[in-house]
Amino acid sequence: MKIQSNFVKRAITGSIFVAVILASIFFSPGFYYLIFFVGCLMIVEYRKLLKENGTSEQKKSLWYSFFAYFYIILPLVCLIYIYSISPLYTLALFAFVWVNDTFAYLVGIKFGKHKLFERISPKKTWEGFFGGLVFAIFAGFLFSHFTSDYPIAKNIVKWVGLAIIVVIFGTIGDLFESYIKRSLNVKDSGTILPGHGGLLDRLDSILFAAPAAVIYLLLV
């Protein structure tokens, strides 16, 4: 019963979270307000996490003290830049991350045997990683097919490249956030999202994927 209740809680929270992001993307300037608000909450969340769980050495460390401003603000600025180019790119970024997370989890549960980085994230597997990558690439093909009016859509390879970049750096972002939590001995970064944890837990992949996507879009 507890497992079922937690699943329902996660499903409801996740659906609302996705709906808010999608609505903000399609109804400008909502996205800018949302990113500003989320950024403030994420910094507060990180500072609280450090204050309540960090060691005395970590609290005194300039790396841990000012880390949030680089780790959080820079990627969100990149996200705003991507949105300023086209909301479609922003939608694709989130879609690739969500598709990768979903199918990496499903494939990993079903076929996962070889650990990706057991010391940091014991549940992640190489099978899950490649499963998420394959479905993200498929999502790239779908974007190419249904968005033919946009310049990048003229080249399927560019969409596939964007999907690959997002998956690789999104996974690194996920692992990096897991490393932070392990160094602070916590399971979740916060409790603002019932059943999911904190905002850092839900946006960890975006924080690494957004800067990488900016570089990719500037180069292609």
Rosetta blueprint (number, residue, H / E / L):
1 M L
2 K H
3 I H
4 Q H
5 S H
6 N H
7 F H
8 V H
9 K H
10 R H
11 A H
12 I H
13 T H
14 G H
15 S H
16 I H
17 F H
18 V H
19 A H
20 V H
21 I H
22 L H
23 A H
24 S H
25 I H
26 F H
27 F L
28 S L
29 P L
30 G H
31 F H
32 Y H
33 Y H
34 L H
35 I H
36 F H
37 F H
38 V H
39 G H
40 C H
41 L H
42 M H
43 I H
44 V H
45 E H
46 Y H
47 R H
48 K H
49 L H
50 L H
51 K H
52 E H
53 N H
54 G L
55 T L
56 S H
57 E H
58 Q H
59 K H
60 K H
61 S L
62 L H
63 W H
64 Y H
65 S H
66 F H
67 F H
68 A H
69 Y H
70 F H
71 Y H
72 I H
73 I H
74 L H
75 P H
76 L H
77 V H
78 C H
79 L H
80 I H
81 Y H
82 I H
83 Y H
84 S H
85 I H
86 S L
87 P H
88 L H
89 Y H
90 T H
91 L H
92 A H
93 L H
94 F H
95 A H
96 F H
97 V H
98 W H
99 V H
100 N H
101 D H
102 T H
103 F H
104 A H
105 Y H
106 L H
107 V H
108 G H
109 I H
110 K H
111 F H
112 G L
113 K L
114 H L
115 K E
116 L E
117 F E
118 E L
119 R L
120 I L
121 S E
122 P E
123 K E
124 K E
125 T E
126 W H
127 E H
128 G H
129 F H
130 F H
131 G H
132 G H
133 L H
134 V H
135 F H
136 A H
137 I H
138 F H
139 A H
140 G H
141 F H
142 L H
143 F H
144 S H
145 H H
146 F H
147 T L
148 S L
149 D L
150 Y L
151 P H
152 I H
153 A H
154 K H
155 N L
156 I H
157 V H
158 K H
159 W H
160 V H
161 G H
162 L H
163 A H
164 I H
165 I H
166 V H
167 V H
168 I H
169 F H
170 G H
171 T H
172 I H
173 G H
174 D H
175 L H
176 F H
177 E H
178 S H
179 Y H
180 I H
181 K H
182 R H
183 S H
184 L L
185 N L
186 V L
187 K L
188 D L
189 S L
190 G L
191 T L
192 I L
193 L E
194 P L
195 G L
196 H L
197 G E
198 G L
199 L H
200 L H
201 D H
202 R H
203 L H
204 D H
205 S H
206 I H
207 L H
208 F H
209 A H
210 A H
211 P H
212 A H
213 A H
214 V H
215 I H
216 Y H
217 L H
218 L H
219 L H
220 V L
